[in-house]
Amino acid sequence: MPPNMYYEQQDALEARQRGRPWSWSAARPHAVCGFSVGSPMNLTLVIAVYAAICKELGLPLSFPGKPGAYRALYQCTDSQLLARAILWMATEPRCANQAFNITNGDLLRWEHLFPQFARFFDMELAPPRHISLVRMMADKAPVWERIAARHGLQPHRYEQIAGWAFGDFVFGSDYDIISDMGKARRAGFCESLDSERMFLDLFARFRAERIIP
């Protein structure tokens, strides 16, 4: 349902570019994941901080979204892969005045990933339990501060560490979400990344940098 700022921005660029000696390109990623703190849309930290708080409270790890979302197909985009795709779009003539879907190139189901997440965080896995992260995590700052103090984590404010609203949005998508990467592949961008490996590598880096326990 319009209005949609992304489409309106592209329409404005197309109109402004006509007759000009420059070109535009648009990347359309999905659920960008990367090594950053303070982003309201970093799914990696949402999962990691949620897991740490559950573990601190003696709870198993359970998928917090809709039951259908646990089984539906989903996709993510690694931030470094996205950066390389944007550089490619900016320098490849065939990309001029074109928009491209950019994802890791694979599809995932949370029901397959959450057992791996539980193993990484040394937790028991429980069945999905649909909750509102915004509501349930609103009063958990003291819990996070206790975790941070005991593990010597970097002093990031609880309000900055995870975007709970974004987690509710992602885990509320109880239908398949698939972006066709065919156009980018045909134009020459053929990179792909295993999304499960991406999450585990990012968790390990956040842990090594003392951002999560």
Buried (B, 14 or more C-beta within 10 A) or exposed (E): EEEEEEEEEBEEBEEEBEEEEEBBBBBBBBBBBBBBBEBEBBBBBBBBBBBBBBBBEEBEBBBBBBBBBBBBEBBBBBBBBBEEBBEBBEEBEEBEBBBBBBBBBBBBBBBEBBEBBBEBBEBEBBEBEBBBBBEBBEEBEEBBBEBBEEEEBEEBEBEEBBBBBBBBBBBBBBEEBEBEBEEBBEBEBEBBBBBBEBBBBBBEBBBEEBBBB
